[in-house]
Amino acid sequence: MTYWSDAELASRVALDIPDGAYVNLGIGKPTHVSAHVPKGREVIYHSENGMLGVGPTPLEGQEDAELIDASKRFVTAAPGAAYFEHADSFAMMRGGHIDIAVLGAYQVAENGDLANWATLDEKFPPAVGGAMDLVVGVPKIFVMMRHVNLDGTPKLLKRCTYPLTGLGVVSRVYTDLAVLDVTAEGFRLRDLAPGNSIHDVQALTEAHILL
C-alpha cells in the first residue's frame, strides 16, 4: 500500500479548491492545506479564531507569536489579510460567507454523515469547536483524514457509530489512500494514491466503494 503524506494529501486537496474561494481549515491535518495553493490561483483561507487570509507556516525562527490558527499553529498572513473578533468569525461561518470547509473526522458514513467531535473513549473529551457551525453554514464540506484508525479499523462506514456533527453534510473525503466523492449511491472513487488499487482500498473500507 502507498500512503500520501500529510503534505502530499494537503496538496491533493488544494487542487480541488477553485480560484477565489473562501475556505475554512479545521484543526489537525487540514491546516497543512494553506501551504499548497496551486500556481495561478488565489484562495482566501479563514481561521475561526479570527483571521482571513491565512498564509503558509513560517520558516523556523521567523514565527510571530501573534499569528496562530485554530490549531495554535504558527501561520503567516497573506497579502491583504484581516483580523476580527470571534463573533465576526462565526458570523462568517454561519452566514454562508465561506465556500468550502476542510475538516478532520473520526468517521464518515456513506450517506455523508460526519462524526468529528466525540468518540466513546473517555480519554478523549468531546470538543465540537466550530464544526457544528461550519456544517450548517458552509455549502461544501471536504474531510481530510487517515483512512483507518491506528488499530486498523475502518473510518469510512455504512453508518457512523460516534455522535454526529452533521447529517449528510460531507461532499468529498480525502484520505491517505484515496479520494472519494459522497453521492446519493454512496462513496464513489475519484482518485487513488499512486500504486494503490481499488481492491486494496476496499479491503480497508466498511462501506462499498463505487467506480
TAPE-V997717 format. One record per residue. N is the residue number from 1. RES is the residue in three letters. PHI is phi in radians with two decimals (none if undefined). PSI is psi in whole degrees, -180 to 180 (none if undefined). D_FIRST is the distance of its C-alpha to the first C-alpha in Angstrom with 2 decimals. Layout:
n: (N:N)
res: (RES:RES)
phi: (PHI:PHI)
psi: (PSI:PSI)
d_first: (D_FIRST:D_FIRST)
//
This chain:
n: (1:2:3:4:5:6:7:8:9:10:11:12:13:14:15:16:17:18:19:20:21:22:23:24:25:26:27:28:29:30:31:32:33:34:35:36:37:38:39:40:41:42:43:44:45:46:47:48:49:50:51:52:53:54:55:56:57:58:59:60:61:62:63:64:65:66:67:68:69:70:71:72:73:74:75:76:77:78:79:80:81:82:83:84:85:86:87:88:89:90:91:92:93:94:95:96:97:98:99:100:101:102:103:104:105:106:107:108:109:110:111:112:113:114:115:116:117:118:119:120:121:122:123:124:125:126:127:128:129:130:131:132:133:134:135:136:137:138:139:140:141:142:143:144:145:146:147:148:149:150:151:152:153:154:155:156:157:158:159:160:161:162:163:164:165:166:167:168:169:170:171:172:173:174:175:176:177:178:179:180:181:182:183:184:185:186:187:188:189:190:191:192:193:194:195:196:197:198:199:200:201:202:203:204:205:206:207:208:209:210:211)
res: (MET:THR:TYR:TRP:SER:ASP:ALA:GLU:LEU:ALA:SER:ARG:VAL:ALA:LEU:ASP:ILE:PRO:ASP:GLY:ALA:TYR:VAL:ASN:LEU:GLY:ILE:GLY:LYS:PRO:THR:HIS:VAL:SER:ALA:HIS:VAL:PRO:LYS:GLY:ARG:GLU:VAL:ILE:TYR:HIS:SER:GLU:ASN:GLY:MET:LEU:GLY:VAL:GLY:PRO:THR:PRO:LEU:GLU:GLY:GLN:GLU:ASP:ALA:GLU:LEU:ILE:ASP:ALA:SER:LYS:ARG:PHE:VAL:THR:ALA:ALA:PRO:GLY:ALA:ALA:TYR:PHE:GLU:HIS:ALA:ASP:SER:PHE:ALA:MET:MET:ARG:GLY:GLY:HIS:ILE:ASP:ILE:ALA:VAL:LEU:GLY:ALA:TYR:GLN:VAL:ALA:GLU:ASN:GLY:ASP:LEU:ALA:ASN:TRP:ALA:THR:LEU:ASP:GLU:LYS:PHE:PRO:PRO:ALA:VAL:GLY:GLY:ALA:MET:ASP:LEU:VAL:VAL:GLY:VAL:PRO:LYS:ILE:PHE:VAL:MET:MET:ARG:HIS:VAL:ASN:LEU:ASP:GLY:THR:PRO:LYS:LEU:LEU:LYS:ARG:CYS:THR:TYR:PRO:LEU:THR:GLY:LEU:GLY:VAL:VAL:SER:ARG:VAL:TYR:THR:ASP:LEU:ALA:VAL:LEU:ASP:VAL:THR:ALA:GLU:GLY:PHE:ARG:LEU:ARG:ASP:LEU:ALA:PRO:GLY:ASN:SER:ILE:HIS:ASP:VAL:GLN:ALA:LEU:THR:GLU:ALA:HIS:ILE:LEU:LEU)
phi: (none:-1.89:-2.05:-1.19:-1.25:-1.03:-1.18:-1.15:-1.19:-1.07:-1.12:-1.16:-1.08:-1.05:-1.07:-1.65:-1.71:-1.27:-1.03:1.48:-1.32:-1.76:-2.31:-1.61:-1.95:-1.29:-1.30:1.48:-0.94:-1.02:-1.12:-1.23:-1.13:-1.11:-1.54:-2.30:-1.36:-1.02:-1.02:1.58:-1.96:-2.06:-2.15:-1.81:-1.60:-1.97:-2.08:-1.15:-1.40:2.03:-2.46:-2.16:1.88:-1.27:-1.76:-1.22:-1.09:-1.26:-1.17:-1.01:1.61:-1.98:-1.23:-1.94:-1.06:-1.50:-1.95:-2.34:-1.75:-1.16:-1.58:1.09:-1.65:-1.11:-2.33:-1.95:-1.80:-1.25:-0.94:1.50:-1.04:-2.30:-2.19:-2.79:-1.36:-0.98:-1.07:-1.17:-1.07:-1.26:-1.13:-1.10:-1.17:-1.35:-1.59:1.41:-1.63:-1.87:-1.45:-2.45:-2.09:-1.90:-2.10:-1.49:-2.74:-1.47:-2.58:-2.34:-1.64:-1.10:-1.64:1.61:-1.12:-2.10:-2.17:-2.49:-2.15:-2.71:-1.91:-1.73:-1.70:-1.17:-1.24:-2.04:-1.13:-1.05:-2.73:-1.36:0.97:-1.60:-1.03:-1.17:-1.33:-1.11:-1.25:-1.73:-1.85:-1.92:-1.27:-2.27:-1.95:-1.74:-1.99:-2.19:-2.84:-1.18:-1.27:-2.30:-1.29:-1.05:-1.55:1.54:-1.34:-1.16:-1.93:-1.78:-2.12:-1.19:-2.51:-1.19:-1.87:-1.65:-0.98:-1.49:-1.55:-2.75:-1.69:1.04:-1.75:-1.41:-1.65:-2.65:-2.08:-1.98:-2.00:-1.26:-2.00:-2.85:-2.05:-2.30:-1.49:-1.68:-2.09:-1.09:-1.64:2.16:-1.22:-2.16:-1.13:-1.99:-2.81:-2.19:-1.08:-0.90:1.64:-1.53:-2.01:-1.05:-1.18:-1.07:-1.24:-1.07:-1.12:-1.88:-2.23:-1.22:-1.29:-1.30:-1.84:-1.57:-1.70)
psi: (142:134:130:137:170:-40:-41:-40:-40:-40:-38:-41:-44:-30:-28:5:117:160:135:3:147:123:128:136:121:177:161:-138:-40:-25:-22:-19:-30:-18:4:51:122:148:135:-2:152:122:133:109:136:137:133:-15:2:43:135:119:44:129:-176:171:135:160:151:132:-9:18:144:117:-19:-10:98:158:-169:-18:6:27:138:137:173:168:126:157:130:9:152:153:147:169:166:-42:-41:-38:-44:-29:-37:-44:-45:-26:7:22:-4:134:-40:142:134:113:156:171:149:-41:149:133:160:-18:7:4:142:132:108:18:-15:141:-173:9:119:-15:-18:97:148:144:89:-29:-138:4:-38:-30:-40:-42:-18:-20:-13:128:-23:119:117:141:135:118:171:149:-33:164:171:-27:5:-2:148:149:-12:109:166:-42:139:145:-11:162:139:144:-40:152:120:37:-19:132:-39:145:130:114:176:-2:-30:168:130:134:147:117:175:-24:-8:-162:132:129:132:-35:155:146:141:132:-14:154:160:-32:-38:-47:-39:-35:-21:16:126:-45:154:140:125:150:none)
d_first: (0.00:3.79:6.54:10.07:12.72:15.83:17.71:15.33:15.19:18.96:19.52:17.81:20.08:23.03:22.78:23.76:26.72:29.89:32.64:35.20:33.19:34.01:30.88:30.63:27.75:27.15:26.55:23.31:20.39:22.64:25.06:22.84:23.42:26.99:26.03:24.41:27.22:26.86:29.77:32.84:32.14:33.86:32.18:34.20:32.20:33.92:33.67:35.39:37.30:39.41:38.08:37.63:36.26:33.54:32.37:29.51:29.39:32.32:32.18:32.82:36.55:37.18:36.41:39.08:39.50:40.79:37.67:34.87:32.69:32.22:29.75:32.53:30.44:32.56:32.58:34.80:37.10:36.70:40.04:42.11:40.31:42.29:42.62:44.02:44.48:42.15:44.30:43.99:40.24:39.93:42.45:40.16:37.27:39.48:41.58:39.05:39.12:35.36:33.33:29.77:28.42:24.90:24.41:22.08:21.78:21.45:21.16:21.52:23.00:22.72:26.28:25.57:26.97:25.91:26.04:25.77:28.92:29.20:27.40:29.27:28.86:32.16:30.61:29.35:32.46:32.36:32.32:32.45:33.68:34.09:31.32:33.95:35.97:33.13:32.00:35.60:36.63:33.74:33.15:29.46:26.94:23.40:21.06:18.52:16.46:13.44:11.87:12.81:15.53:15.49:16.26:13.30:15.79:15.36:17.04:17.38:20.22:23.07:25.45:25.23:26.63:27.46:30.53:30.11:30.61:31.22:31.40:29.55:29.16:25.54:25.17:21.54:18.43:16.02:12.97:10.24:8.04:11.07:14.85:17.09:20.86:23.08:25.63:28.53:26.51:23.48:20.04:19.60:16.53:17.45:14.45:10.68:8.78:9.03:7.00:5.80:8.52:10.97:10.82:7.28:8.73:12.10:11.36:10.95:13.95:17.53:19.12:18.93:17.27:19.66:19.14)
//
